[in-house]
């Protein structure tokens, strides 16, 4: 590279790093500070290596152990692990290599949403009409973090999609379900009333397709995925351990376009 080439490369580098700083300021996801933006009713601040809740409870961001991507590692995920992989929107043309958003620090979610096996939990649940113009019935979701309102916004946008999309959405396979993730001891986001499964008949799930050797497949149209993501729900089709009917409310992982 000659002198001019080197100068240009340095200028381009400066420009790129400037852009990176700017975009990081506009869009805080993929780092723990996004939790305060995503869950303003619950998270007061993220500082000093801790997540401080509005009631004063604190959670450490890191447990000091390196991030663990294995299935066993998911059981010990800390808050830092939740942000270790970048969740990217847009058409999913290739099989995902990671599981962005699949790691969850369970004590934080349990603190926010509550334990579904207890009576107080039920007070936060609400029935929301699912695709009412297409006779989709209702689903049971939590009102915590405004999940019910976010799902209503999803429904309003999904209703604008053409009629050929109905088969992917109705009947829904349900939202709230007080259960653990299949084959694990971890609570599912369904156990918090903060996840929904769309039509099973059009879904692909890694455990149905041979487990760890499963080859990624998807039949869910990108238009449907885009609607959910716009309102704070991530999609299980972006995971190497894919679950294409599954959407869960995780606004901390999505760009800051719209406040949840
Ligand atoms: Zn699900």
py3Dmol code that shows the C-alpha trace and the ligand (Angstrom):
import py3Dmol

protein = """\
ATOM      1  CA  UNK A   1       0.000   0.000   0.000  1.00  0.00           C
ATOM      2  CA  UNK A   2       1.433   3.436  -0.880  1.00  0.00           C
ATOM      3  CA  UNK A   3       1.335   6.528   1.329  1.00  0.00           C
ATOM      4  CA  UNK A   4      -1.993   7.705  -0.085  1.00  0.00           C
ATOM      5  CA  UNK A   5      -3.470   4.242   0.299  1.00  0.00           C
ATOM      6  CA  UNK A   6      -2.370   4.104   3.929  1.00  0.00           C
ATOM      7  CA  UNK A   7      -3.810   7.589   4.538  1.00  0.00           C
ATOM      8  CA  UNK A   8      -7.116   6.575   3.012  1.00  0.00           C
ATOM      9  CA  UNK A   9      -7.210   3.388   5.065  1.00  0.00           C
ATOM     10  CA  UNK A  10      -6.644   5.370   8.278  1.00  0.00           C
ATOM     11  CA  UNK A  11      -9.340   7.887   7.304  1.00  0.00           C
ATOM     12  CA  UNK A  12     -11.780   5.068   6.526  1.00  0.00           C
ATOM     13  CA  UNK A  13     -10.932   3.421   9.831  1.00  0.00           C
ATOM     14  CA  UNK A  14     -11.590   6.643  11.748  1.00  0.00           C
ATOM     15  CA  UNK A  15     -14.868   7.121   9.921  1.00  0.00           C
ATOM     16  CA  UNK A  16     -15.948   3.557  10.651  1.00  0.00           C
ATOM     17  CA  UNK A  17     -15.046   3.765  14.338  1.00  0.00           C
ATOM     18  CA  UNK A  18     -16.915   7.083  14.519  1.00  0.00           C
ATOM     19  CA  UNK A  19     -19.980   5.415  13.000  1.00  0.00           C
ATOM     20  CA  UNK A  20     -19.678   2.527  15.424  1.00  0.00           C
ATOM     21  CA  UNK A  21     -19.681   4.926  18.386  1.00  0.00           C
ATOM     22  CA  UNK A  22     -22.670   6.797  17.026  1.00  0.00           C
ATOM     23  CA  UNK A  23     -24.700   3.670  16.308  1.00  0.00           C
ATOM     24  CA  UNK A  24     -23.852   2.314  19.761  1.00  0.00           C
ATOM     25  CA  UNK A  25     -25.303   5.502  21.245  1.00  0.00           C
ATOM     26  CA  UNK A  26     -28.470   5.242  19.188  1.00  0.00           C
ATOM     27  CA  UNK A  27     -28.934   1.541  19.695  1.00  0.00           C
ATOM     28  CA  UNK A  28     -27.798   0.150  23.029  1.00  0.00           C
ATOM     29  CA  UNK A  29     -28.690  -3.525  22.576  1.00  0.00           C
ATOM     30  CA  UNK A  30     -26.076  -6.226  22.926  1.00  0.00           C
ATOM     31  CA  UNK A  31     -24.858  -4.867  26.188  1.00  0.00           C
ATOM     32  CA  UNK A  32     -26.363  -5.055  29.666  1.00  0.00           C
ATOM     33  CA  UNK A  33     -27.220  -1.334  29.831  1.00  0.00           C
ATOM     34  CA  UNK A  34     -30.017  -2.121  27.346  1.00  0.00           C
ATOM     35  CA  UNK A  35     -31.895  -3.739  30.251  1.00  0.00           C
ATOM     36  CA  UNK A  36     -32.676  -0.344  31.795  1.00  0.00           C
ATOM     37  CA  UNK A  37     -34.166   0.856  28.522  1.00  0.00           C
ATOM     38  CA  UNK A  38     -36.004  -2.381  27.791  1.00  0.00           C
ATOM     39  CA  UNK A  39     -37.570  -2.821  31.248  1.00  0.00           C
ATOM     40  CA  UNK A  40     -37.961   0.705  32.681  1.00  0.00           C
ATOM     41  CA  UNK A  41     -40.637  -0.358  35.201  1.00  0.00           C
ATOM     42  CA  UNK A  42     -38.305  -2.923  36.721  1.00  0.00           C
ATOM     43  CA  UNK A  43     -34.676  -1.990  36.141  1.00  0.00           C
ATOM     44  CA  UNK A  44     -33.540   1.252  37.736  1.00  0.00           C
ATOM     45  CA  UNK A  45     -29.945   1.304  36.535  1.00  0.00           C
ATOM     46  CA  UNK A  46     -27.107  -0.770  35.192  1.00  0.00           C
ATOM     47  CA  UNK A  47     -23.883   0.373  36.849  1.00  0.00           C
ATOM     48  CA  UNK A  48     -20.778  -0.836  38.598  1.00  0.00           C
ATOM     49  CA  UNK A  49     -21.085  -4.313  37.152  1.00  0.00           C
ATOM     50  CA  UNK A  50     -24.590  -4.700  38.557  1.00  0.00           C
ATOM     51  CA  UNK A  51     -28.191  -4.485  37.478  1.00  0.00           C
ATOM     52  CA  UNK A  52     -30.105  -2.465  40.094  1.00  0.00           C
ATOM     53  CA  UNK A  53     -33.835  -3.117  40.275  1.00  0.00           C
ATOM     54  CA  UNK A  54     -36.393  -0.457  41.280  1.00  0.00           C
ATOM     55  CA  UNK A  55     -36.992  -2.208  44.615  1.00  0.00           C
ATOM     56  CA  UNK A  56     -33.270  -2.130  45.408  1.00  0.00           C
ATOM     57  CA  UNK A  57     -32.445  -5.745  44.541  1.00  0.00           C
ATOM     58  CA  UNK A  58     -29.171  -6.149  42.657  1.00  0.00           C
ATOM     59  CA  UNK A  59     -27.883  -8.782  40.274  1.00  0.00           C
ATOM     60  CA  UNK A  60     -24.263  -9.169  39.176  1.00  0.00           C
ATOM     61  CA  UNK A  61     -23.671  -8.822  35.440  1.00  0.00           C
ATOM     62  CA  UNK A  62     -20.936 -11.440  35.431  1.00  0.00           C
ATOM     63  CA  UNK A  63     -20.453 -14.489  37.612  1.00  0.00           C
ATOM     64  CA  UNK A  64     -16.755 -14.460  36.720  1.00  0.00           C
ATOM     65  CA  UNK A  65     -16.984 -17.647  34.687  1.00  0.00           C
ATOM     66  CA  UNK A  66     -16.399 -17.490  30.933  1.00  0.00           C
ATOM     67  CA  UNK A  67     -19.509 -17.668  28.746  1.00  0.00           C
ATOM     68  CA  UNK A  68     -20.604 -21.192  28.025  1.00  0.00           C
ATOM     69  CA  UNK A  69     -22.388 -22.023  24.788  1.00  0.00           C
ATOM     70  CA  UNK A  70     -23.240 -25.659  25.529  1.00  0.00           C
ATOM     71  CA  UNK A  71     -26.673 -26.876  26.575  1.00  0.00           C
ATOM     72  CA  UNK A  72     -25.367 -27.377  30.131  1.00  0.00           C
ATOM     73  CA  UNK A  73     -23.889 -23.867  30.000  1.00  0.00           C
ATOM     74  CA  UNK A  74     -27.340 -22.379  29.415  1.00  0.00           C
ATOM     75  CA  UNK A  75     -28.264 -23.530  32.921  1.00  0.00           C
ATOM     76  CA  UNK A  76     -25.538 -21.281  34.334  1.00  0.00           C
ATOM     77  CA  UNK A  77     -25.883 -18.284  32.043  1.00  0.00           C
ATOM     78  CA  UNK A  78     -25.202 -14.909  33.634  1.00  0.00           C
ATOM     79  CA  UNK A  79     -26.330 -11.490  32.403  1.00  0.00           C
ATOM     80  CA  UNK A  80     -23.128 -10.995  30.388  1.00  0.00           C
ATOM     81  CA  UNK A  81     -23.824 -14.273  28.554  1.00  0.00           C
ATOM     82  CA  UNK A  82     -27.224 -12.924  27.471  1.00  0.00           C
ATOM     83  CA  UNK A  83     -25.415 -10.296  25.403  1.00  0.00           C
ATOM     84  CA  UNK A  84     -22.503 -12.437  24.205  1.00  0.00           C
ATOM     85  CA  UNK A  85     -24.116 -13.094  20.817  1.00  0.00           C
ATOM     86  CA  UNK A  86     -25.585 -10.398  18.611  1.00  0.00           C
ATOM     87  CA  UNK A  87     -29.212 -10.850  17.598  1.00  0.00           C
ATOM     88  CA  UNK A  88     -29.557  -9.707  13.982  1.00  0.00           C
ATOM     89  CA  UNK A  89     -32.761  -8.901  12.147  1.00  0.00           C
ATOM     90  CA  UNK A  90     -33.422  -9.283   8.428  1.00  0.00           C
ATOM     91  CA  UNK A  91     -33.963 -12.327   6.208  1.00  0.00           C
ATOM     92  CA  UNK A  92     -32.509 -15.509   7.742  1.00  0.00           C
ATOM     93  CA  UNK A  93     -31.192 -17.146   4.594  1.00  0.00           C
ATOM     94  CA  UNK A  94     -28.460 -19.250   6.140  1.00  0.00           C
ATOM     95  CA  UNK A  95     -28.584 -21.575   9.132  1.00  0.00           C
ATOM     96  CA  UNK A  96     -27.717 -19.625  12.271  1.00  0.00           C
ATOM     97  CA  UNK A  97     -24.369 -20.441  13.822  1.00  0.00           C
ATOM     98  CA  UNK A  98     -25.237 -19.334  17.334  1.00  0.00           C
ATOM     99  CA  UNK A  99     -28.224 -19.023  19.654  1.00  0.00           C
ATOM    100  CA  UNK A 100     -28.595 -15.252  20.225  1.00  0.00           C
ATOM    101  CA  UNK A 101     -31.034 -14.659  23.058  1.00  0.00           C
ATOM    102  CA  UNK A 102     -31.292 -18.269  24.097  1.00  0.00           C
ATOM    103  CA  UNK A 103     -29.119 -17.691  27.159  1.00  0.00           C
ATOM    104  CA  UNK A 104     -31.086 -16.105  29.995  1.00  0.00           C
ATOM    105  CA  UNK A 105     -30.125 -15.259  33.546  1.00  0.00           C
ATOM    106  CA  UNK A 106     -33.065 -16.888  35.255  1.00  0.00           C
ATOM    107  CA  UNK A 107     -33.045 -14.981  38.589  1.00  0.00           C
ATOM    108  CA  UNK A 108     -33.599 -11.697  36.713  1.00  0.00           C
ATOM    109  CA  UNK A 109     -36.600 -13.012  34.772  1.00  0.00           C
ATOM    110  CA  UNK A 110     -38.047 -14.714  37.825  1.00  0.00           C
ATOM    111  CA  UNK A 111     -37.729 -11.430  39.711  1.00  0.00           C
ATOM    112  CA  UNK A 112     -39.489  -9.447  36.965  1.00  0.00           C
ATOM    113  CA  UNK A 113     -42.276 -11.847  36.003  1.00  0.00           C
ATOM    114  CA  UNK A 114     -42.739 -13.972  39.127  1.00  0.00           C
ATOM    115  CA  UNK A 115     -43.119 -17.681  39.744  1.00  0.00           C
ATOM    116  CA  UNK A 116     -46.009 -19.210  37.792  1.00  0.00           C
ATOM    117  CA  UNK A 117     -46.588 -21.816  40.490  1.00  0.00           C
ATOM    118  CA  UNK A 118     -47.648 -19.136  42.997  1.00  0.00           C
ATOM    119  CA  UNK A 119     -50.982 -17.400  43.374  1.00  0.00           C
ATOM    120  CA  UNK A 120     -49.749 -13.743  43.097  1.00  0.00           C
ATOM    121  CA  UNK A 121     -48.456 -14.536  39.617  1.00  0.00           C
ATOM    122  CA  UNK A 122     -51.990 -14.989  38.296  1.00  0.00           C
ATOM    123  CA  UNK A 123     -52.885 -11.377  39.138  1.00  0.00           C
ATOM    124  CA  UNK A 124     -50.558 -10.220  36.354  1.00  0.00           C
ATOM    125  CA  UNK A 125     -52.047 -12.391  33.630  1.00  0.00           C
ATOM    126  CA  UNK A 126     -54.437 -11.144  30.972  1.00  0.00           C
ATOM    127  CA  UNK A 127     -56.268 -12.660  28.007  1.00  0.00           C
ATOM    128  CA  UNK A 128     -55.420 -10.940  24.725  1.00  0.00           C
ATOM    129  CA  UNK A 129     -57.352 -11.436  21.481  1.00  0.00           C
ATOM    130  CA  UNK A 130     -55.205 -13.305  18.981  1.00  0.00           C
ATOM    131  CA  UNK A 131     -55.908 -12.426  15.324  1.00  0.00           C
ATOM    132  CA  UNK A 132     -59.578 -11.550  16.063  1.00  0.00           C
ATOM    133  CA  UNK A 133     -60.341 -10.781  12.411  1.00  0.00           C
ATOM    134  CA  UNK A 134     -59.287 -14.362  11.604  1.00  0.00           C
ATOM    135  CA  UNK A 135     -61.016 -16.142  14.499  1.00  0.00           C
ATOM    136  CA  UNK A 136     -57.771 -16.814  16.366  1.00  0.00           C
ATOM    137  CA  UNK A 137     -59.319 -16.921  19.849  1.00  0.00           C
ATOM    138  CA  UNK A 138     -57.357 -15.577  22.822  1.00  0.00           C
ATOM    139  CA  UNK A 139     -53.981 -16.140  24.439  1.00  0.00           C
ATOM    140  CA  UNK A 140     -52.949 -15.691  28.059  1.00  0.00           C
ATOM    141  CA  UNK A 141     -49.987 -13.359  28.603  1.00  0.00           C
ATOM    142  CA  UNK A 142     -48.452 -11.276  31.381  1.00  0.00           C
ATOM    143  CA  UNK A 143     -49.074  -7.568  31.858  1.00  0.00           C
ATOM    144  CA  UNK A 144     -45.588  -7.196  33.415  1.00  0.00           C
ATOM    145  CA  UNK A 145     -43.253  -5.092  31.249  1.00  0.00           C
ATOM    146  CA  UNK A 146     -46.242  -4.324  29.004  1.00  0.00           C
ATOM    147  CA  UNK A 147     -45.988  -7.684  27.262  1.00  0.00           C
ATOM    148  CA  UNK A 148     -49.769  -7.741  26.757  1.00  0.00           C
ATOM    149  CA  UNK A 149     -49.704  -4.348  25.009  1.00  0.00           C
ATOM    150  CA  UNK A 150     -46.692  -5.330  22.913  1.00  0.00           C
ATOM    151  CA  UNK A 151     -48.539  -8.456  21.772  1.00  0.00           C
ATOM    152  CA  UNK A 152     -51.621  -6.382  20.921  1.00  0.00           C
ATOM    153  CA  UNK A 153     -49.399  -4.174  18.752  1.00  0.00           C
ATOM    154  CA  UNK A 154     -48.067  -7.337  17.062  1.00  0.00           C
ATOM    155  CA  UNK A 155     -51.625  -8.531  16.421  1.00  0.00           C
ATOM    156  CA  UNK A 156     -52.656  -5.171  14.945  1.00  0.00           C
ATOM    157  CA  UNK A 157     -49.766  -5.347  12.466  1.00  0.00           C
ATOM    158  CA  UNK A 158     -50.218  -9.047  11.674  1.00  0.00           C
ATOM    159  CA  UNK A 159     -53.866  -8.406  10.794  1.00  0.00           C
ATOM    160  CA  UNK A 160     -52.628  -6.169   7.960  1.00  0.00           C
ATOM    161  CA  UNK A 161     -50.815  -9.093   6.296  1.00  0.00           C
ATOM    162  CA  UNK A 162     -52.511 -10.813   3.343  1.00  0.00           C
ATOM    163  CA  UNK A 163     -54.934 -13.740   3.903  1.00  0.00           C
ATOM    164  CA  UNK A 164     -52.375 -16.362   2.810  1.00  0.00           C
ATOM    165  CA  UNK A 165     -50.469 -15.646   6.039  1.00  0.00           C
ATOM    166  CA  UNK A 166     -53.348 -16.857   8.229  1.00  0.00           C
ATOM    167  CA  UNK A 167     -52.304 -20.520   8.129  1.00  0.00           C
ATOM    168  CA  UNK A 168     -49.014 -19.668   9.891  1.00  0.00           C
ATOM    169  CA  UNK A 169     -50.797 -17.805  12.667  1.00  0.00           C
ATOM    170  CA  UNK A 170     -54.094 -19.577  13.341  1.00  0.00           C
ATOM    171  CA  UNK A 171     -54.542 -21.705  15.325  1.00  0.00           C
ATOM    172  CA  UNK A 172     -51.825 -20.521  17.684  1.00  0.00           C
ATOM    173  CA  UNK A 173     -50.074 -23.127  19.819  1.00  0.00           C
ATOM    174  CA  UNK A 174     -50.505 -20.840  22.855  1.00  0.00           C
ATOM    175  CA  UNK A 175     -48.666 -18.393  25.063  1.00  0.00           C
ATOM    176  CA  UNK A 176     -48.625 -18.911  28.855  1.00  0.00           C
ATOM    177  CA  UNK A 177     -47.677 -22.383  29.986  1.00  0.00           C
ATOM    178  CA  UNK A 178     -46.183 -23.028  33.435  1.00  0.00           C
ATOM    179  CA  UNK A 179     -43.416 -25.350  32.260  1.00  0.00           C
ATOM    180  CA  UNK A 180     -39.680 -25.773  31.829  1.00  0.00           C
ATOM    181  CA  UNK A 181     -37.835 -25.863  28.489  1.00  0.00           C
ATOM    182  CA  UNK A 182     -38.230 -29.395  27.058  1.00  0.00           C
ATOM    183  CA  UNK A 183     -35.518 -31.700  28.382  1.00  0.00           C
ATOM    184  CA  UNK A 184     -34.070 -29.131  30.836  1.00  0.00           C
ATOM    185  CA  UNK A 185     -34.674 -27.652  34.284  1.00  0.00           C
ATOM    186  CA  UNK A 186     -34.815 -24.104  32.913  1.00  0.00           C
ATOM    187  CA  UNK A 187     -38.029 -22.143  32.937  1.00  0.00           C
ATOM    188  CA  UNK A 188     -39.373 -21.367  29.493  1.00  0.00           C
ATOM    189  CA  UNK A 189     -40.393 -17.796  28.639  1.00  0.00           C
ATOM    190  CA  UNK A 190     -43.860 -19.368  28.298  1.00  0.00           C
ATOM    191  CA  UNK A 191     -43.764 -19.920  32.080  1.00  0.00           C
ATOM    192  CA  UNK A 192     -43.644 -16.123  32.499  1.00  0.00           C
ATOM    193  CA  UNK A 193     -46.462 -15.497  30.012  1.00  0.00           C
ATOM    194  CA  UNK A 194     -43.951 -13.640  27.813  1.00  0.00           C
ATOM    195  CA  UNK A 195     -43.725 -15.997  24.812  1.00  0.00           C
ATOM    196  CA  UNK A 196     -46.071 -17.256  22.122  1.00  0.00           C
ATOM    197  CA  UNK A 197     -45.919 -20.165  19.689  1.00  0.00           C
ATOM    198  CA  UNK A 198     -47.612 -19.662  16.333  1.00  0.00           C
ATOM    199  CA  UNK A 199     -48.975 -22.501  14.170  1.00  0.00           C
ATOM    200  CA  UNK A 200     -47.324 -25.830  14.947  1.00  0.00           C
ATOM    201  CA  UNK A 201     -48.166 -27.305  11.530  1.00  0.00           C
ATOM    202  CA  UNK A 202     -45.722 -24.922   9.815  1.00  0.00           C
ATOM    203  CA  UNK A 203     -42.994 -25.054  12.409  1.00  0.00           C
ATOM    204  CA  UNK A 204     -39.556 -26.580  12.538  1.00  0.00           C
ATOM    205  CA  UNK A 205     -38.006 -27.480  15.873  1.00  0.00           C
ATOM    206  CA  UNK A 206     -34.512 -28.858  16.440  1.00  0.00           C
ATOM    207  CA  UNK A 207     -35.694 -31.502  18.894  1.00  0.00           C
ATOM    208  CA  UNK A 208     -38.200 -32.858  16.337  1.00  0.00           C
ATOM    209  CA  UNK A 209     -35.463 -33.027  13.703  1.00  0.00           C
ATOM    210  CA  UNK A 210     -32.791 -35.149  15.295  1.00  0.00           C
ATOM    211  CA  UNK A 211     -31.560 -33.025  18.220  1.00  0.00           C
ATOM    212  CA  UNK A 212     -27.975 -31.756  18.036  1.00  0.00           C
ATOM    213  CA  UNK A 213     -27.599 -33.096  14.465  1.00  0.00           C
ATOM    214  CA  UNK A 214     -30.746 -31.328  13.242  1.00  0.00           C
ATOM    215  CA  UNK A 215     -30.390 -29.363  10.015  1.00  0.00           C
ATOM    216  CA  UNK A 216     -31.930 -25.881  10.256  1.00  0.00           C
ATOM    217  CA  UNK A 217     -35.170 -25.447   8.356  1.00  0.00           C
ATOM    218  CA  UNK A 218     -37.804 -22.729   8.294  1.00  0.00           C
ATOM    219  CA  UNK A 219     -41.208 -22.178   6.691  1.00  0.00           C
ATOM    220  CA  UNK A 220     -42.266 -19.063   8.634  1.00  0.00           C
ATOM    221  CA  UNK A 221     -42.427 -16.023   6.292  1.00  0.00           C
ATOM    222  CA  UNK A 222     -40.022 -13.152   7.089  1.00  0.00           C
ATOM    223  CA  UNK A 223     -42.940 -10.671   7.103  1.00  0.00           C
ATOM    224  CA  UNK A 224     -44.309 -12.338  10.241  1.00  0.00           C
ATOM    225  CA  UNK A 225     -40.903 -12.370  11.930  1.00  0.00           C
ATOM    226  CA  UNK A 226     -40.393  -8.673  11.146  1.00  0.00           C
ATOM    227  CA  UNK A 227     -43.687  -7.738  12.822  1.00  0.00           C
ATOM    228  CA  UNK A 228     -42.795  -9.513  16.064  1.00  0.00           C
ATOM    229  CA  UNK A 229     -39.282  -8.055  16.120  1.00  0.00           C
ATOM    230  CA  UNK A 230     -40.629  -4.562  15.578  1.00  0.00           C
ATOM    231  CA  UNK A 231     -42.499  -4.860  18.880  1.00  0.00           C
ATOM    232  CA  UNK A 232     -39.771  -6.393  21.026  1.00  0.00           C
ATOM    233  CA  UNK A 233     -40.127 -10.134  20.429  1.00  0.00           C
ATOM    234  CA  UNK A 234     -37.163 -12.225  19.294  1.00  0.00           C
ATOM    235  CA  UNK A 235     -37.619 -15.262  17.052  1.00  0.00           C
ATOM    236  CA  UNK A 236     -36.502 -18.842  17.759  1.00  0.00           C
ATOM    237  CA  UNK A 237     -35.761 -19.289  14.060  1.00  0.00           C
ATOM    238  CA  UNK A 238     -32.526 -17.354  14.533  1.00  0.00           C
ATOM    239  CA  UNK A 239     -31.094 -20.041  16.791  1.00  0.00           C
ATOM    240  CA  UNK A 240     -28.866 -22.933  15.830  1.00  0.00           C
ATOM    241  CA  UNK A 241     -31.177 -24.832  18.197  1.00  0.00           C
ATOM    242  CA  UNK A 242     -34.086 -23.568  16.112  1.00  0.00           C
ATOM    243  CA  UNK A 243     -37.716 -23.320  17.196  1.00  0.00           C
ATOM    244  CA  UNK A 244     -39.423 -21.443  14.367  1.00  0.00           C
ATOM    245  CA  UNK A 245     -42.898 -21.183  15.919  1.00  0.00           C
ATOM    246  CA  UNK A 246     -41.469 -19.462  19.009  1.00  0.00           C
ATOM    247  CA  UNK A 247     -41.398 -15.725  19.772  1.00  0.00           C
ATOM    248  CA  UNK A 248     -40.463 -14.260  23.155  1.00  0.00           C
ATOM    249  CA  UNK A 249     -40.437 -10.731  24.560  1.00  0.00           C
ATOM    250  CA  UNK A 250     -36.783  -9.670  24.766  1.00  0.00           C
ATOM    251  CA  UNK A 251     -36.618  -6.004  23.792  1.00  0.00           C
ATOM    252  CA  UNK A 252     -33.128  -5.708  25.301  1.00  0.00           C
ATOM    253  CA  UNK A 253     -31.806  -7.582  22.263  1.00  0.00           C
ATOM    254  CA  UNK A 254     -33.517  -5.510  19.594  1.00  0.00           C
ATOM    255  CA  UNK A 255     -32.488  -2.143  18.183  1.00  0.00           C
ATOM    256  CA  UNK A 256     -33.847   0.917  19.889  1.00  0.00           C
ATOM    257  CA  UNK A 257     -36.285   2.011  17.206  1.00  0.00           C
ATOM    258  CA  UNK A 258     -39.370   2.135  19.289  1.00  0.00           C
ATOM    259  CA  UNK A 259     -39.840   2.180  23.003  1.00  0.00           C
ATOM    260  CA  UNK A 260     -41.614  -0.968  24.142  1.00  0.00           C
TER     261      UNK A 260
END
"""
ligand_1 = """\
1
ZN
Zn -42.350 -21.473 22.390
"""
view = py3Dmol.view(width=600, height=400)
view.addModel(protein, "pdb")
view.setStyle({"model": 0}, {"cartoon": {"style": "trace"}})
view.addModel(ligand_1, "xyz")
view.setStyle({"model": 1}, {"stick": {}})
view.zoomTo()
view.show()
